[in-house]
Amino acid sequence: MKKAILVSEVANLANEVKTYELRTSDFGLHTEIYNEEEEGDKPPSSRKLNGSQSQGVLTAMDIAALASEQKIRIAELLGEWEEPELAQSEEEAVDIGSIIQFRQSLSYLNTQFPFGVLFGPADTREKCVRSTETIYKQLKLATPSSDFVVFDTLALTALHQDGALDDHKLREMIKVFRPDRDGKINLLDFCKSVDAVYKELRLFRASVANSARVDRSFEKIINFAFYLILGCFSLAILGIDPLALFAAISGFILGFAFMIGGACSKYFEGLLMILITKPYDIGDKIQVAPVTSDSSGTGSPYWLVKDVGLYHTTYMFWTQETATCPNGTLANTRIINASRSPQAIMITMFKFPIDTPYNKIEIFKATVEKFVKARPREWLSFLAFRPTRVEADGGFVEYVFVAQHRENWANVGALKNSLADVSYFSLELTKRMGMRYVAPPLPINLNMMGNDASWSMLQRQMAPDVNNQSDRLSQAGMGSSLSMGNAPSGLAPAGNNDTQEYDFSDIEAMFDKNQ
């Protein structure tokens, strides 16, 4: 919800940039004070800002009016290398006011304007993209000489009335819109940022709706238990012993309990997992595996959770295959939630010739690190670049590259694309620096004396229907040996034996006939 509010504030700013009659003091761009001789005895908080109005649009001069220390602060935050947050918020008691505010916030998600009226319609993804493009064009009016939206324009929303810069809000703006190191945001990145917030809102709305449905199902179980206990008390009040009644039908109940005992146990395990553990929500990408199995270090194949009930969970693979599994079965497995695995750590390997000077490797490391840091929308930090293996016989030294991505493991496509960009850049860099490793030639076994190995080698080179052809060759008396002592008639040496030239005309004729 905080991200949605930030997007709505940017939409308000874009509307003011376009046609709004605004006060410069509203953005804290000017801090002109009344005559200091008249206001000198007043505290700073009571001094009034200049109330002059400006008609038209914001210009580059208005943005340049940001105080120098504020611009320096913005530059510091843009260039700051963000570390992952490990602190967990403690649970707090929820008051009635917060619940009412939460319900009001949810009501806005079901409207046509989840980001506000000034942003435009965003009830579908297509409408959200069109509205985002309109907002971007309006924000560009603030800097007509630039082809991009400058982050200084968005930073105006983080200014207080007194001209002070809200560091916390500015950090949130940077996390949502992710400008580059120069503070520029192109149209595609701006649309991606708003689209990410839109997806979070839609998944959040679906998750809340599913939680309400699960709560209603659980409420039915509680109601059944409550009415059962109430019925027992009613029988006791009427003078009927409930225990005697249960003893009369205990034989039937005991047999029925043996029949459904295992199913009830599984159902109870799944119920505890869904209501207490809550390992996933609708829209999460999960991977189910045995508890003792090892996970893949390069990412596991994930399933998208489509529906969650008290008894079963429905999820879908990326090939649109849909599966349904009882929750009791899932309770005894290891569930990896990719959507709750933020800031994926990516690993790849590089090989260099063993005679590569160390200073070249240091230059390579610095260049790759610069390449990673130049993409703050993709990478969070450059973690490690160190040797892991030295193969003197193979003639190479292997280095591992470790970096932390901003996306979670659910967005595996973006992770693979970013890692592929780094790998391709590193390949071109090794070519430029003369560090490309070429594997030495290995000896090849040309022994043709075996009865099975030689014929299997020939089979791999022949047409797909090699099994049928080998049967035909056996029936023709050609055997399966390619040795000189037992050479097939179609592979017999042609001419002088010293030349060791073979005639493959029979094999070629067989291929032509089969084709």
Beta strands, then each sheet from edge to edge (+ up, - down):
strand 1: 22-23
strand 2: 53-54
strand 3: 149-150
strand 4: 184-185
strand 5: 285-289
strand 6: 303-308
strand 7: 312-316
strand 8: 322-326
strand 9: 334-337
strand 10: 345-353
strand 11: 379-391
strand 12: 396-405
sheet 1: 1+ 2-
sheet 2: 3+ 4-
sheet 3: 8+ 7- 6+ 5- 9+
sheet 4: 10+ 12- 11+
end
